[in-house]
Each structure stands twice: as C-alpha cells, then as structure tokens.
Amino acid sequence: MNKCTRCGTMTDGAFCPKCGGPTVAEAVPAPQVIVNTPVQRTITKDDLPEQYQPLSAWAYWGLSILFSIPVVGFVFLIVFSISGSNINRRSYARSYWIWAVICVVLTVVAVIIIALTVGFSGLGEKIMESLK
C-alpha cells in the first residue's frame, strides 16, 4: 500500500485519487527476532548430586589420618577405594592406596639392597650396632 504525502490517504496507485498528490510506499517494520539466550548462572556445591560433591581440605586431612590407622584405616581404604558414593573420596582413596604400595615396594627394595651389601647373617648385628 502507498500513502499520499499530502492528505495521508492509502491507495495502490502512484498518485492519490482524492488530491492527486504523489504517494510513497509505507515502510514495513522489520520483523522482530527474539533470541532465547541462556541465563548465565553459577553452579554451586548444592546443585551437584551427592556423588560429585567436592571434598574440603579438612576432609582430605581427616581421610589421611583415618587411612594411617593400622587395621581400621586399611579396611576403610579398601571400602572407599571401591565405593561409588563419592567420586572424589574414591579417587583420593585410590591415590592413597597407590602411594602405600609404592612405599612398601621401595621399603622391600631398600631392605634387599641393605641385606645384599651387609650380608644376611650380619644384618641383625649391624642394625643393633647402628641403634646404640
């Protein structure tokens, strides 16, 4: 539709049928595009399921103390290593388990090297002498 520039009459022609004035095409508004942008929000500890809850520094410290207890710690270490209740606790228990195995292997290797250099018969005597 065209609009007359003089009287504002709407017509299809190039000139107004009422006053004879020129017409111009009426501007059609551009369609509005609505974009659904996601709302930015911070994920908090409470938003995570129990399985993925992070452990605090005190929890790691407490687990280290617990795993250091001779029999009870060993049982808890095995239970937490295979448990799926908290992924972070399970990963820490597995890393502690690996560290314990590495320490045992290094201790056995050190004892064997000392025994081979000193000799198996004099090992007890050398240990007692070094303690005096």
N, C-alpha and C positions, 0 to 999 in steps of 0.2 A: 504494500500500500504506500501511496505517496501522500504527502501532506502539503497543502498550499502554504506558501511563505507569507501571504498577506492575511488571509482570513482563517487559516487553520483547518479547512475542510479536507476530509480524507477522500481520495479518489485514486483510480487506477491509471489515469492519463498523466501526460506531461504537463498539462495546464488545468487550472481549476475551472469546473463547469459553472461556478457561481460568479467569480470575479475575474476570471481569465488570467490570474496570476500564475507564475511558474510553481511547480511542485518539486519537492525533493523527497528522496527515499528516506523513510523514517529509519533511524538506526535501531537495529535489533540488538538488545542486550546479549552479550555473550553468556552462554550457559555457565553456571557456577559449578565448579568441580569441587566436590567435598572429598578430601583425602583423609582416610582413617589412619592417623599416625598413632603408634602405640604409646602409651603413657610410660614415661621413664620412672621406674621406682627401684629403690634399693632393696635387695633381698637381705633379710635379716636372719639371724640364727633361728628364730621362731618359725620362719617359713619353711625350713628344711625338715624332711622326715627324720625320725629318730635315728635311722640307720646312718645318716650323713651328718649328724650333729658334730661340730668340731669339739676337740678336747682343749681344755685350758692348760696353761703351763703347770698349774698345781696338779692337774690330773696326770700329766706325764711324770711329774715328780713322784706322786703317790704310787703310780704303777711301777716306777723304778724301785722304790722301796719295797713294794709288795713282791716283785719278782726276785728281789735279793734274799728273801727269807728262804732257808734251805728246802724244806719239803713242801710247805704250803705255797710258796712262790712258784715252785716248779709245776704244781698242779694248776694254779691259776694261769701260768704261762701257757700250758698246753690248752686249757679251756678257751682262753682269749684268742689263741692263735687260730683255732678252728671255728670260733663263734662268728656269726654274721650279724649280731645285734648292732654293732657299731663298726663301720669300716675303718675309721681312724684308729680305734683301740686295737682292732685286729692287725692292722699294718704295723703298729708300734710293737705289739707282742711278737710278731714275726721277725721284725728287725732286731729285737732284743734276743730272740732265740738264735738268730744267725750270729749275733755278736758273741753269745755264750759258746756256741760251737767253735767259733774261731779262737776264742780264748783257750778252750780245752785242747784244741789241736796244737796251738802254739806251746802250751804247757807240756804236752806229751813230747813234742819235738825237742823242747829245751831239756827235759829230763833225759831223753835218749842221748842227746849230744853230750851232756854232762857225764852220763854213765859211760859212754864210749871213751871220752877223754880221760876220766879219772880211773875208770875200771869199775866193774860191778862189785868186786869184793871190797874195795876201799871206799865205796860211796857213803855208807853209813858213818864211817870214821871221819871222813872229810867234812860231812855235814855237822857232826858233833864238834869238830875242831873249829869250824867257822862260827859256831854259835857261842863258843867260850870267849 
